[in-house]
Amino acid sequence: MADILIVGSGAMALLFGARLAASNHNITLFGSWQEGIEAVKKNGILMEDDQGLKRFPARGVTNLSDTDPVKFALFLVKSWQTEGTAKKLASRLDPDGIVLTLQNGMGNVEILSRILGNRHAVQGVTTCGATLIGPGIVRSGGEGIISIQAHSRLDHLIAALKVSGFSVREVEDLAGLVWSKLIINVAINPITALLNVNNGQLLDDHSSKQIMGRAAREAGAVARALGIVLNYEDPVSAAEAVAYATANNISSMLQDIRRGAPTEIDALCGAVVRAGRSVNIETPVNEIMMYLIKARESLGRTS
């Protein structure tokens, strides 16, 4: 049994917290969403399934000052929160502490390494999914794989994840997996957020499929120009396959838009645009989706 800090209070943080708590690990959720943390303080983590709600014990905090030094942490905040949250965590991180990021998008582990130190920050990628039902309440979006950069001090955390039912594998080079997930995300998340539809509904319309395909092809071209080896041959077919497999899921970006929260668009489409410029590849579809989501966020705050 280990004491594990889950950094975040959204859907993925709740999913990991619930499953780790179910295998008798001591879980603390640290987040800035007051309503979400208060719900965890009151009820623990609630996970919804077809049989109803199940409760899992967890502690919720918005300040780390009262916690013990952090030895193991899963970093699951939104990408735009990475820097500020990492600075708060830095003062409570154990000298031998390890922080595993399973966030969406690009650039998170680089920020963590800069603030916490290279020896404390490890990159991971997960294809697990989750939907936030309400403050402190989550529904699993289906099983997936956690791929983690090989690291000598991750054994206890990997063991905790495995005993909690997660499929975990260690790999030497995560770049291909990071880009493979990024391409899927830019092809699905912003379009669902703009159209207000579940993932699978993108496949029901010719126009939305065309936008999906163009976004995926652009990002795939950038990855190839960077020398990245993806874990699939055709980005378009891969994106469509994921949309089909997660047909009933509400993307994390649509969840953010619906609750008036900032999105991760800068770490998704924005990352593709920036990387495209570095290799002289134009990415107009990703760029226009980036601006549309930013406009949607801004208009949502003023409406």
Stockholm file with secondary structure:
# STOCKHOLM 1.0

chainA/1-303         MADILIVGSGAMALLFGARLAASNHNITLFGSWQEGIEAVKKNGILMEDDQGLKRFPARGVTNLSDTDPVKFALFLVKSWQTEGTAKKLASRLDPDGIVLTLQNGMGNVEILSRILGNRHAVQGVTTCGATLIGPGIVRSGGEGIISIQAHSRLDHLIAALKVSGFSVREVEDLAGLVWSKLIINVAINPITALLNVNNGQLLDDHSSKQIMGRAAREAGAVARALGIVLNYEDPVSAAEAVAYATANNISSMLQDIRRGAPTEIDALCGAVVRAGRSVNIETPVNEIMMYLIKARESLGRTS
#=GR chainA/1-303 SS CCEEEEECCSHHHHHHHHHHHHTTCEEEEECSCHHHHHHHHHHCEEEEETTEEEEECCEEESCGGGSCCEEEEEECSCGGGHHHHHHHHHTTEEEEEEEEECCSSSSHHHHHHHHHCGGGEEEEEECCCEEEEETTEEEECCCCEEEEECCTTCHHHHHHHHHTTCEEEEESCCHHHHHHHHHHHHHHHHHHHHHTCCGGGGGGCHHHHHHHHHHHHHHHHHHHHTTCCCSSSCHHHHHHHHHHHTTTCCCHHHHHHHTTCCCSGGGTHHHHHHHHHHTTCCCHHHHHHHHHHHHHHHHHHHC
#=GC SS_cons         CCEEEEECCSHHHHHHHHHHHHTTCEEEEECSCHHHHHHHHHHCEEEEETTEEEEECCEEESCGGGSCCEEEEEECSCGGGHHHHHHHHHTTEEEEEEEEECCSSSSHHHHHHHHHCGGGEEEEEECCCEEEEETTEEEECCCCEEEEECCTTCHHHHHHHHHTTCEEEEESCCHHHHHHHHHHHHHHHHHHHHHTCCGGGGGGCHHHHHHHHHHHHHHHHHHHHTTCCCSSSCHHHHHHHHHHHTTTCCCHHHHHHHTTCCCSGGGTHHHHHHHHHHTTCCCHHHHHHHHHHHHHHHHHHHC
//
